[in-house]
Amino acid sequence: MGAAAADLKRIRDRTGLANKTWNNADDMMKEVIKQNELEFFFEGHRFFDLKRTYPYAQMKQIFVDNAKQGAENFQAKHFYLPIPQGEINANTKIQQHPLWR
């Protein structure tokens, strides 16, 4: 927790926020996720951050809870990127992910 706390302190110092202490690793991780959301809000990486952090069902629930457009249409296959058809045509030994067939 020491290195993460030091990094969070640097972020909070840079932005003028008061120092904060965390009682456990779960609380600290919540703060890391929150700071990540704030730091990279307009960077276009939120979807991939959610994929790295949550399984499909939780990710869909986050979309629904935040009233994201198309949240009700988010399916398990959207958790994976399909292999482009050109790649499949060029390499006959690869197969499309079963959810995208």
N, C-alpha and C positions, 0 to 999 in steps of 0.2 A: 504494500500500500504506500510505501514511502516515496517511490519515484512518481507514482500517479498523483499523490498529494502535492508533490513539488511542482509538477506540471500544471495542475489545477490552480495552485497558488500563483504561478506566473501569469496564467490567463486572467485570473481575477485581479491581480495587481495591475496588469496592463489596461484593463477596462475600468479600473477605479472601483471595483467591488470590494466589500469588506472581506477579510479573511474568514474562513469557515473550517470547521473540523467535522470529520465524519466518524461515526461510531463503529461502522462495519463496512466491509467491502461492497455489499449490495447498495448501500446509500451512496458510496463513492461512485459506483458504476452508474447509478442514476444521474449523478451530477456530470459525469463524463458524457453521457448520452445527451443531456440537456445542453451542455456547452458545445457539443458537436453540432447540434441542431442550430444553435444561435450563430456559431462561427461560419458555418457553410450553408446558410439558408438559401442563398441564391446561386449556389454552385452546381445544382442539378445532380447531386449525389445522394439525395435522401432515399430514393428507392433502393439503391444498392446498400446503403447503411441499414435499412430495415431488413433486407435480405440476409445480411451478415449477422444481424442481431436476433431476429425472430423467425420462428418457423412459419410456414404458409398461413395456418389458421389465425395466428396472432396478428400477422401482417394484414390479413384481410380485415380483421376486427378493428385495427387501427384506422384503416381507410374508411370503414363504415362509421366509426365513432367520430371521425373528423369530417364526415360528410363529403368525402372526396368524390368527384365526378367519376362515374363508372365503377364505384366500389362494389356494387352488387354484381357486376359482371366479372370481377377478378376471380380467376380460376387457378387451380393448382398448376396448370401448365404455364401460367404467366410468371411463376417463380423461377422458371428456367428460360434461357434464350434459345430459340430454335437454331439449328444449324442451317445456314443459307443453302438454298437449292444448288447454287453453283458449286459449293464445296462438296455436296453429296454427288453431283455429277462428275466432278473431277477426281474423286476418291471413292471408288465403289466399295471399299472395305469399311467405311463408316456408315452408321445408321442414325436416322433421326431419333431424338428422344421419344420414347413411347407415348408420352402425353401430347406430342405434336404430330403424331401420325394421323 
